Amino acid sequence: MQIVTIGENYVMLRDETTLMTKRVYNFSAGPAVLPEPVLAEAQRDLMALPGVGASILEISHRSKTFERIIGEAEANLRQLLGIPEEYTILFLQGGSRLLFSMIPMNFVDAGHPVCDYLVSGSWSKYAAQEAVKFGETKIVWDGKSTNYDRLPCKADLQIDPKAAYLYYASNETIQGVQFREEPSADNVPLVCDASSDFLSRPLDIRKYGMLYACAQKNAGPAGVSIVILRKDLLARSKESLPGYLNFQIHAEAESLWNTAPTFAIYVVSLVTKWLINEIGGLEKMEAINRGKARLLYEAIDSSGGFYAGHAQPEFRSMMNVSFRLPSDELTKQFVDEAEKQGMTDLKGHRSVGGIRASIYNAMPLAGVEKLRDFMLTFHNQHPQ
Ligand SMILES: *Cc1c(COP(=O)(O)O)cnc(C)c1O
C-alpha cells in the first residue's frame, strides 16, 4: 500500500497491486473500458488537482483551471483529427440521443425542408425516428431485409440535392457494421454519428458538415458528447429553439452557456492526451485496432462455422465484433466461462443475439489475445 500525501490535510491510499490485478478485460459496448494511465491520473486529481488543491469535481466551470482543461481537450481533438478553423467543437450533455433530435431541429428549415437518412442498424434507425418529428424524413437506404449485416454501395443511394443533410452512423455498435469510407453526399452536408468509432482512425473532417460522438464508447465517460460542426451551418439554427437545443448558442458561448459536464470533459482531455503521447496519433491507433480486430475475425473464420459473424466480411467493424454460437445454451456457457476467466460483458445485444466483443481503443491487445485463445479452447471443448 502506497500513501500519497495531498496538501496538509489529506492522504490518499493507493494499492498498486489491487489496481492492476483486480481489473478484468471489460468488453462492454458502453460505457466502456478506459486507458489505465487515464484512470490513474483521474484518481489522483479526484482528491486534488496539482497546484490547485481542490478536486477536479469541485472547481468552477468558469475557473482558469477549467478553461485550461477544456482548451486542452479541444486542442488535442484538433491535433488528432486535423480539425480546421472552419469547424467549431462543442461539448454538450444529453448524449447522442439528444443529438438525434437537435440535428433536425437545427438543420431542417424552410429552405431545406427534407432530410435524408441512411439506416444501417439500430442507432441510425432511432435517429431517423426522431427526425420524423421535425421534418420530412427520407430513408435513402435501409439494411433491414438482411437484419443489418451490410452497407450500401454508391449506386444504392439517391440523395436529394436539396436535402438539409445526409445522416448516417459510421459504426453500428449493436450489429457491428462499419463504413470503410464516407458515403458520398455530393453537396449535401454529411452528418455522421461516430459515437462508437470516434478517434479509432484518422478521417478527413472536411468531408463532413457535422460529426459527433457521445464520449462513453471510445473517448471518455458518460455525460458529454463531442460535436464537430462546420460553422456555416450554425446560421440555420432558429431563434425559436429552446436555448439548450440551439447549436449556435453553444458555439457562441464556447460550450459554457450553462454548467458544462466538467469531469467528463476533463477525462476527454486525458484520453486525447493519451492518444497523442502514448499511442502516437490516430494512424497508429488504427493499426493497433486493425490488428486486434483481425485476431477475432480470424478465430471466427477458421472455426468451420462454430462461430458465425453477424456482419458480412467486407463491412465488419473494428470496434464491435458480433458473432453467434450454434445454440443459446452454448452462448450462455461461453459468456459465463469467459467471465470466470476475467473477460466480462460479452453478451450480445438482444436484437442480434450471440456474443458482442467491444474492443475500443483502450482494450489492450493482451485482452483480445486472451479472448481469441478462449474462443479456440471453447470450440475444442465443444466439438459439433
Ligand atoms: C451508444 C450509441 C448511441 C447512444 O448514445 P447515448 O449517449 O446513450 O444517447 C448512439 N449512437 C451510437 C452509434 C451509439 O453507439
The ligand as an SDF file (V2000), in Angstrom:
LIG
                    3D

 15 15  0  0  0  0  0  0  0  0999 V2000
  -24.3160    4.3510  -27.7540 C   0  0  0  0  0  0  0  0  0  0  0  0
  -24.6910    4.9580  -29.0420 C   0  0  0  0  0  0  0  0  0  0  0  0
  -25.6930    5.9400  -29.1300 C   0  0  0  0  0  0  0  0  0  0  0  0
  -26.5000    6.3990  -27.9330 C   0  0  0  0  0  0  0  0  0  0  0  0
  -25.7650    7.2120  -27.1130 O   0  0  0  0  0  0  0  0  0  0  0  0
  -26.4050    7.8740  -25.8060 P   0  0  0  0  0  0  0  0  0  0  0  0
  -25.2950    8.7150  -25.3000 O   0  0  0  0  0  0  0  0  0  0  0  0
  -26.7900    6.7500  -24.8990 O   0  0  0  0  0  0  0  0  0  0  0  0
  -27.5910    8.6590  -26.2170 O   0  0  0  0  0  0  0  0  0  0  0  0
  -25.9580    6.4810  -30.3700 C   0  0  0  0  0  0  0  0  0  0  0  0
  -25.2980    6.0880  -31.4760 N   0  0  0  0  0  0  0  0  0  0  0  0
  -24.3400    5.1230  -31.4240 C   0  0  0  0  0  0  0  0  0  0  0  0
  -23.6430    4.7170  -32.6850 C   0  0  0  0  0  0  0  0  0  0  0  0
  -24.0160    4.5300  -30.2100 C   0  0  0  0  0  0  0  0  0  0  0  0
  -23.0640    3.5870  -30.1600 O   0  0  0  0  0  0  0  0  0  0  0  0
  1  2  1  0
  2  3  1  0
  2 14  2  0
  3  4  1  0
  3 10  2  0
  4  5  1  0
  5  6  1  0
  6  7  2  0
  6  8  1  0
  6  9  1  0
 10 11  1  0
 11 12  2  0
 12 13  1  0
 12 14  1  0
 14 15  1  0
M  END
$$$$
